[in-house]
């Protein structure tokens, strides 16, 4: 399931009934405040065009605004300010932006990609949270993931969902159509629609067990696993209370 978002340089052109709206918080078309006033109660995503401005949630990387390199600078500053940022760019320019982050060894932001409709049609690009897929003339329309980190409020902390069965901890997937099986040594088995997203064990026990980066210090064991309630991801807790996040689970420690 996805949501719909509308954006325009003229707030009066925005249609009613969308799930989210987007507008500029700097530059020539600064309209976030006007959109918020016109759409009370709706989430309005603030887009920043000047890399020198340490504001906004989305950095606009297109001709006349940020470059791939200055987008990296902006992302670094926003994270230092406690924001989980998103980069906006075209499908054609996306790889150049990704290359800029890789060259600087900076973790990529979330991505809002423009393509009309682009190579994926009316769908999200894999690895993106939003896709501006059609220009209606007076406004553009995007489809948006159910959960957009940095825009939507963080989901509540997971309640204990592990079940101890036969020496393993089991956590159901959000759909209820599968589960992860976690052993005390960090080995993870997937069942149903569960996907392996990383784990602390690098020594698979058999062909069904997967391993990931070694994150557990010597002497620690895994005691529970909890599924992310809104997206594909999970948390693992060690016997000393450390929490490790995998996939789309937002908490890192």
PyMOL commands that set and color helices and strands:
alter all, ss='L'
color gray80, all
select helices_A, chain A and resi 11-13+32-38+68-80+91-104+118-120
alter helices_A, ss='H'
color red, helices_A
select strands_A, chain A and resi 2-7+20-24+43-48+58-60+86-90+110-114+130-135+140-145+163-165+168-172+178-183+188-192+209-210+222-227+233-238+243-247
alter strands_A, ss='S'
color yellow, strands_A
deselect
rebuild
show_as cartoon
